[in-house]
Amino acid sequence: MNTTATLPPHRTTHQRRLRAVVKRLVIELGHLEHSLAEGLQDANIRTAAAGLDTAIDCLNEHLASR
């Protein structure tokens, strides 16, 4: 008899939320990078882009380890 393990519903919901957050962060990072590529020279925008990039990396690592 074969049995399959399933993740508890809260865990899959949590993962879906994290993936949605990563998706939103990637979109926002894309907007910031586009603005910078268009010549916007703003230290706050550069800092925000770097922070989003770091957040995306951390969340992706977290999701990959699950």
C-alpha positions, 0 to 999 in steps of 0.5 A: 500500500502506497501512501503520500504525504501532503503538506498541512493546509496552513503550510501551503497557504504560507508558501503561496503567500511567500511566493506572492510576496516574492512576485510583488518584490520582483515587479517592484524591483523591475520598476526601480531598475527600469527607472535607474536605467532611464537615468534616474540618479537618486540615492534613495531609489538605489538603496530601495532597489538594493534592499528589494534585491536582498529581500528577494534573495532571502525569500527565495532561499527560504522557499528553496529550503522548504 
